[in-house]
């Protein structure tokens, strides 16, 4: 609990602003749904699910960008509620990613990060970096996985299968890098967030468009934070 409180105290002013924006937009969609203000308003249960997912999701990535072990608390909740939205909107590739990759890795990653804490700040985990040949392998893996996922998703008839397929491919690689504490995870998270923002512009959803846009901003900040942590404090971790 002390580390969790410490993580919240470490949030910057601009992160609190993004939380307020997320609460405002997701909260308005709940009000819109409950009062049935528009013919296309989401069902009440879905609006509440989106609200919980939006708030927990951005807190998770704020903490992850700081290498905070506490990110997994909110990541686990976000994953559980997000799958309900994905089922409703028939985004099958990302649904499989959440259930088969993010859900178990949220649990396993919590354990791995907790066992590899930074000695100067026990709320943080140790940062590592890839070698050049591991970087090349990750690029090949994303390309190959994306193609395979596309052919599977196109048969299911899901929405925007190419974008969905590469969200899956990038998400799998980024998740594995995150699990093993590699700073390069944020290069892939940034790519994934660009694809996700594009998808929610095409399939317009203000809550998830806001959420993924915040993910994109924090992906860049996270890359800087992890790069700095590995270089200045955990340089021995390669």
TIBA-278410 format. One record per residue (C-alpha): chain; x, y, z; residue in three letters. Coordinates in Angstrom, 3 decimals. Layout:
N
ATOM   kette          x          y          z   rest
ATOM       A          X          Y          Z    Ala
...
This chain:
238
ATOM   kette          x          y          z   rest
ATOM       A      0.000      0.000      0.000    Unk
ATOM       A      2.850      2.402      0.799    Unk
ATOM       A      4.354      1.854     -2.656    Unk
ATOM       A      0.953      2.404     -4.275    Unk
ATOM       A      0.534      5.714     -2.456    Unk
ATOM       A      4.077      6.645     -3.474    Unk
ATOM       A      3.193      5.941     -7.114    Unk
ATOM       A      0.195      8.273     -6.991    Unk
ATOM       A      2.287     10.995     -5.370    Unk
ATOM       A      4.813     10.683     -8.211    Unk
ATOM       A      2.248     11.646    -10.872    Unk
ATOM       A      3.070     14.891    -12.686    Unk
ATOM       A      0.649     17.805    -13.172    Unk
ATOM       A      0.064     16.939    -16.829    Unk
ATOM       A     -0.791     13.348    -15.878    Unk
ATOM       A     -3.460     14.610    -13.473    Unk
ATOM       A     -4.843     16.780    -16.277    Unk
ATOM       A     -5.081     13.728    -18.546    Unk
ATOM       A     -6.856     11.808    -15.775    Unk
ATOM       A     -9.375     14.651    -15.405    Unk
ATOM       A     -9.959     14.714    -19.173    Unk
ATOM       A    -10.471     10.940    -19.215    Unk
ATOM       A    -12.895     11.097    -16.278    Unk
ATOM       A    -14.841     13.942    -17.920    Unk
ATOM       A    -15.252     12.236    -21.306    Unk
ATOM       A    -15.963      8.751    -19.951    Unk
ATOM       A    -18.253     10.215    -17.269    Unk
ATOM       A    -20.237     12.165    -19.868    Unk
ATOM       A    -20.785      8.985    -21.886    Unk
ATOM       A    -22.207      7.353    -18.741    Unk
ATOM       A    -24.580     10.296    -18.201    Unk
ATOM       A    -25.523     10.260    -21.892    Unk
ATOM       A    -26.322      6.564    -21.684    Unk
ATOM       A    -28.259      6.679    -18.393    Unk
ATOM       A    -30.373      9.648    -19.509    Unk
ATOM       A    -30.667      8.308    -23.082    Unk
ATOM       A    -29.717     11.693    -24.502    Unk
ATOM       A    -28.886     10.368    -27.970    Unk
ATOM       A    -30.387      7.521    -30.034    Unk
ATOM       A    -26.942      5.942    -30.407    Unk
ATOM       A    -25.979      6.093    -26.730    Unk
ATOM       A    -24.207      3.002    -25.387    Unk
ATOM       A    -26.120      0.595    -23.125    Unk
ATOM       A    -25.765      1.568    -19.457    Unk
ATOM       A    -23.581     -1.419    -18.614    Unk
ATOM       A    -21.221     -0.726    -21.522    Unk
ATOM       A    -20.848      2.954    -20.617    Unk
ATOM       A    -19.869      1.950    -17.066    Unk
ATOM       A    -17.452     -0.665    -18.391    Unk
ATOM       A    -15.861      1.961    -20.653    Unk
ATOM       A    -15.553      4.371    -17.721    Unk
ATOM       A    -13.751      1.825    -15.527    Unk
ATOM       A    -11.530      0.692    -18.399    Unk
ATOM       A    -10.627      4.266    -19.329    Unk
ATOM       A     -9.574      5.294    -15.814    Unk
ATOM       A     -7.769      2.071    -14.862    Unk
ATOM       A     -6.071      1.892    -18.264    Unk
ATOM       A     -4.456      5.308    -18.122    Unk
ATOM       A     -3.390      4.943    -14.473    Unk
ATOM       A     -1.771      1.642    -15.432    Unk
ATOM       A      0.257      3.212    -18.228    Unk
ATOM       A      1.203      6.219    -16.078    Unk
ATOM       A      2.698      3.853    -13.504    Unk
ATOM       A      4.270      1.582    -16.123    Unk
ATOM       A      5.984      4.592    -17.714    Unk
ATOM       A      7.685      5.148    -14.343    Unk
ATOM       A      8.690      1.446    -14.086    Unk
ATOM       A      6.316      1.212    -11.107    Unk
ATOM       A      5.316     -2.289    -10.028    Unk
ATOM       A      1.892     -0.891     -9.026    Unk
ATOM       A      0.888     -0.638    -12.699    Unk
ATOM       A     -0.198     -4.270    -12.651    Unk
ATOM       A     -3.001     -3.610    -10.133    Unk
ATOM       A     -4.780     -1.310    -12.564    Unk
ATOM       A     -3.697     -3.240    -15.650    Unk
ATOM       A     -5.447     -6.357    -14.384    Unk
ATOM       A     -8.735     -4.521    -13.759    Unk
ATOM       A     -8.510     -2.764    -17.130    Unk
ATOM       A     -7.990     -6.050    -18.979    Unk
ATOM       A    -10.946     -7.743    -17.305    Unk
ATOM       A    -13.444     -4.971    -18.118    Unk
ATOM       A    -12.011     -4.133    -21.558    Unk
ATOM       A    -12.825     -7.590    -22.907    Unk
ATOM       A    -16.548     -6.843    -22.445    Unk
ATOM       A    -16.247     -3.822    -24.728    Unk
ATOM       A    -14.300     -5.792    -27.334    Unk
ATOM       A    -16.920     -8.557    -27.387    Unk
ATOM       A    -19.643     -5.955    -27.895    Unk
ATOM       A    -17.785     -4.261    -30.790    Unk
ATOM       A    -16.579     -7.545    -32.398    Unk
ATOM       A    -12.877     -6.591    -32.286    Unk
ATOM       A    -11.785    -10.201    -32.076    Unk
ATOM       A     -8.029     -9.891    -32.497    Unk
ATOM       A     -7.620     -7.423    -29.652    Unk
ATOM       A    -10.036     -9.543    -27.599    Unk
ATOM       A     -7.775    -12.571    -28.025    Unk
ATOM       A     -4.779    -10.401    -27.168    Unk
ATOM       A     -6.394     -9.236    -23.921    Unk
ATOM       A     -7.555    -12.700    -22.831    Unk
ATOM       A     -4.644    -14.873    -23.952    Unk
ATOM       A     -1.717    -12.463    -23.517    Unk
ATOM       A     -2.456     -9.440    -21.336    Unk
ATOM       A     -4.490    -11.241    -18.671    Unk
ATOM       A     -1.910    -13.946    -17.775    Unk
ATOM       A      1.028    -11.546    -18.248    Unk
ATOM       A     -0.556     -9.053    -15.864    Unk
ATOM       A     -0.346    -11.713    -13.164    Unk
ATOM       A      3.027    -13.175    -14.130    Unk
ATOM       A      4.535     -9.736    -14.803    Unk
ATOM       A      3.515     -8.539    -11.346    Unk
ATOM       A      5.584    -11.359     -9.856    Unk
ATOM       A      8.609    -10.827    -12.135    Unk
ATOM       A      8.762     -7.068    -11.570    Unk
ATOM       A      8.325     -7.446     -7.806    Unk
ATOM       A     11.295     -9.849     -7.698    Unk
ATOM       A     13.542     -7.461     -9.656    Unk
ATOM       A     13.106     -4.173     -7.825    Unk
ATOM       A     15.478     -1.243     -8.212    Unk
ATOM       A     17.635     -1.045     -5.071    Unk
ATOM       A     17.426      2.755     -4.877    Unk
ATOM       A     13.637      2.855     -5.279    Unk
ATOM       A     11.788     -0.339     -4.397    Unk
ATOM       A      8.592      0.830     -6.099    Unk
ATOM       A     10.414      0.628     -9.441    Unk
ATOM       A     11.631     -2.433    -11.298    Unk
ATOM       A     15.053     -2.748    -12.945    Unk
ATOM       A     15.289     -1.640    -16.579    Unk
ATOM       A     17.115     -3.664    -19.258    Unk
ATOM       A     17.976     -3.178    -22.951    Unk
ATOM       A     18.016     -5.387    -26.046    Unk
ATOM       A     21.045     -6.174    -28.176    Unk
ATOM       A     21.022     -5.156    -31.868    Unk
ATOM       A     20.228     -8.666    -33.089    Unk
ATOM       A     17.320     -8.965    -30.638    Unk
ATOM       A     15.927     -5.723    -32.070    Unk
ATOM       A     16.011     -7.242    -35.574    Unk
ATOM       A     14.304    -10.411    -34.379    Unk
ATOM       A     11.507     -8.402    -32.774    Unk
ATOM       A     10.820     -6.597    -36.074    Unk
ATOM       A     10.663     -9.901    -37.973    Unk
ATOM       A      8.389    -11.408    -35.323    Unk
ATOM       A      5.919     -8.512    -35.520    Unk
ATOM       A      5.744     -8.654    -39.332    Unk
ATOM       A      5.197    -12.404    -39.460    Unk
ATOM       A      2.675    -12.475    -36.592    Unk
ATOM       A      0.664     -9.626    -38.107    Unk
ATOM       A      0.199    -11.446    -41.413    Unk
ATOM       A     -0.865    -14.673    -39.683    Unk
ATOM       A     -3.345    -12.815    -37.464    Unk
ATOM       A     -4.865    -10.989    -40.428    Unk
ATOM       A     -5.811    -14.183    -42.251    Unk
ATOM       A     -7.404    -15.550    -39.097    Unk
ATOM       A     -9.327    -12.363    -38.302    Unk
ATOM       A    -10.550    -11.833    -41.870    Unk
ATOM       A    -12.321    -15.196    -41.679    Unk
ATOM       A    -14.051    -14.189    -38.427    Unk
ATOM       A    -15.457    -11.047    -40.019    Unk
ATOM       A    -14.188     -8.699    -37.324    Unk
ATOM       A    -13.900     -4.926    -37.669    Unk
ATOM       A    -10.794     -3.399    -39.372    Unk
ATOM       A     -8.892     -6.749    -39.527    Unk
ATOM       A     -5.542     -5.363    -40.777    Unk
ATOM       A     -5.302     -2.789    -37.991    Unk
ATOM       A     -6.600     -5.288    -35.444    Unk
ATOM       A     -4.059     -7.887    -36.599    Unk
ATOM       A     -1.091     -5.598    -36.141    Unk
ATOM       A     -2.322     -4.395    -32.760    Unk
ATOM       A     -2.198     -8.060    -31.771    Unk
ATOM       A      1.250     -8.621    -33.283    Unk
ATOM       A      2.819     -5.536    -31.758    Unk
ATOM       A      1.008     -6.086    -28.458    Unk
ATOM       A      2.410     -9.600    -28.078    Unk
ATOM       A      6.010     -8.472    -28.640    Unk
ATOM       A      5.642     -5.353    -26.476    Unk
ATOM       A      4.079     -7.408    -23.671    Unk
ATOM       A      6.942     -9.879    -23.660    Unk
ATOM       A      9.474     -7.044    -23.578    Unk
ATOM       A      7.541     -5.447    -20.731    Unk
ATOM       A      7.421     -8.734    -18.833    Unk
ATOM       A     11.199     -9.070    -18.979    Unk
ATOM       A     11.700     -5.334    -18.266    Unk
ATOM       A     13.243     -4.235    -21.583    Unk
ATOM       A     13.101     -0.507    -22.309    Unk
ATOM       A     12.441     -1.164    -26.026    Unk
ATOM       A      8.897     -2.174    -25.109    Unk
ATOM       A      8.006      1.493    -25.482    Unk
ATOM       A      9.071      1.660    -29.094    Unk
ATOM       A      6.504     -1.042    -29.830    Unk
ATOM       A      3.876      0.400    -27.482    Unk
ATOM       A      4.144      3.679    -29.397    Unk
ATOM       A      3.626      1.850    -32.710    Unk
ATOM       A      0.672     -0.028    -31.210    Unk
ATOM       A     -0.877      3.176    -29.924    Unk
ATOM       A     -0.637      4.840    -33.350    Unk
ATOM       A     -2.473      1.869    -34.882    Unk
ATOM       A     -5.065      1.863    -32.077    Unk
ATOM       A     -5.752      5.598    -32.417    Unk
ATOM       A     -6.257      5.066    -36.148    Unk
ATOM       A     -8.674      2.223    -35.468    Unk
ATOM       A    -10.787      4.302    -33.050    Unk
ATOM       A    -10.869      7.195    -35.513    Unk
ATOM       A    -12.249      4.819    -38.166    Unk
ATOM       A    -14.620      3.126    -35.667    Unk
ATOM       A    -15.229      6.369    -33.782    Unk
ATOM       A    -15.458      6.000    -30.016    Unk
ATOM       A    -14.650      9.115    -27.946    Unk
ATOM       A    -13.777      7.226    -24.747    Unk
ATOM       A    -11.321      4.807    -26.325    Unk
ATOM       A     -9.971      7.405    -28.746    Unk
ATOM       A     -9.124      9.591    -25.735    Unk
ATOM       A     -7.695      6.629    -23.855    Unk
ATOM       A     -5.469      5.496    -26.718    Unk
ATOM       A     -4.358      9.069    -27.433    Unk
ATOM       A     -3.216      9.350    -23.814    Unk
ATOM       A     -1.479      5.977    -24.241    Unk
ATOM       A      0.384      7.428    -27.220    Unk
ATOM       A      1.593     10.468    -25.259    Unk
ATOM       A      2.657      8.354    -22.298    Unk
ATOM       A      4.376      5.859    -24.593    Unk
ATOM       A      6.814      8.566    -25.632    Unk
ATOM       A      7.290      9.682    -22.027    Unk
ATOM       A      7.726      6.061    -20.934    Unk
ATOM       A     10.421      5.483    -23.552    Unk
ATOM       A     12.371      8.457    -22.199    Unk
ATOM       A     11.933      7.378    -18.564    Unk
ATOM       A     13.003      3.771    -19.153    Unk
ATOM       A     15.893      4.784    -21.387    Unk
ATOM       A     17.148      7.134    -18.689    Unk
ATOM       A     16.633      4.579    -15.893    Unk
ATOM       A     18.551      1.858    -17.725    Unk
ATOM       A     21.375      4.148    -18.814    Unk
ATOM       A     21.914      6.033    -15.547    Unk
ATOM       A     20.881      3.567    -12.861    Unk
ATOM       A     20.675      0.055    -14.305    Unk
ATOM       A     23.427      0.152    -16.939    Unk
ATOM       A     24.591     -3.317    -15.945    Unk
ATOM       A     21.268     -4.823    -17.064    Unk
ATOM       A     21.572     -5.843    -20.728    Unk
